[in-house]
């Protein structure tokens, strides 16, 4: 499971709780990286799921919107 660098503590505890509730015998490996590296890991099958920034380059992927980062704004 991949987490955007700097946001591990925001999402990891709840994500791990949900995974352990649903799949009690699961082994989870954590990867903390920036979005392009997480996307690369996803595309190569090295990461199964990730919390990352949405980018138009990955438009064919399925995204679930969780929150808008405070540094995003519209002009």
N, C-alpha and C positions, 0 to 999 in steps of 0.2 A: 504494500500500500504506500502510495506516494503522497507526500505533503509538501506544499509550497513552503520554501524556507521562510522561517519567521512566524508561521501559522500552525506549527505542530501542536502547541499547547492548546490552541483554540479548538481543533478538530479531533486530535488523536484520542483523548480519553473517551469521548462519546462514541467514536467510530469503533474503537476496540471493545467497548461494552456491548454495542449492538452485535458485532461479529461473534463475540464469546457467547452471548445469549442465543443466537441463531445457530452457531456452529461451535459447540463447546470444545471440540478437539482440534480446532484450526490452529495452524502455526502461522504467525504473522511476522513478516519482515517489513521494517519501516525504511523508507527512503525519503530523505529531506533534501530537496533540490529546487532550482528555479524552474519555471514552467516549461521552457524549451527542452530541458533535460528530462523532466517528467514525461513530456509528450513523446520524446524519443524512446524512453523506456516503455511506454505504453505501446507505441507502434511496433517495437521489436519483441513484445511479449515478456519483457523483463519485469514489468509492473502490471498488476491486474486492475487496479483502480487508483485514482489519484484525485487530490484536491488541488486544482491549479486554475490559473487565469484562463478564461476563454479567449481564443484567438481565431481570427477568420481563416487561418491556414488549416485549422482542424475542423472545418465546417461539416465534414461528414461524420464526425463523432457525435455520440449522444452525451449531452451535457444536462446536468440538473443544476439549476441556479439556486444557490444557497444564500448569498448575500452580496451586496454591492460594497466593494472596498471604499473606504473614505477618500482615497486619492483618485477615484474615478468621478468624473463629472461630465456633464454635457455642455457644449458651447452653443 
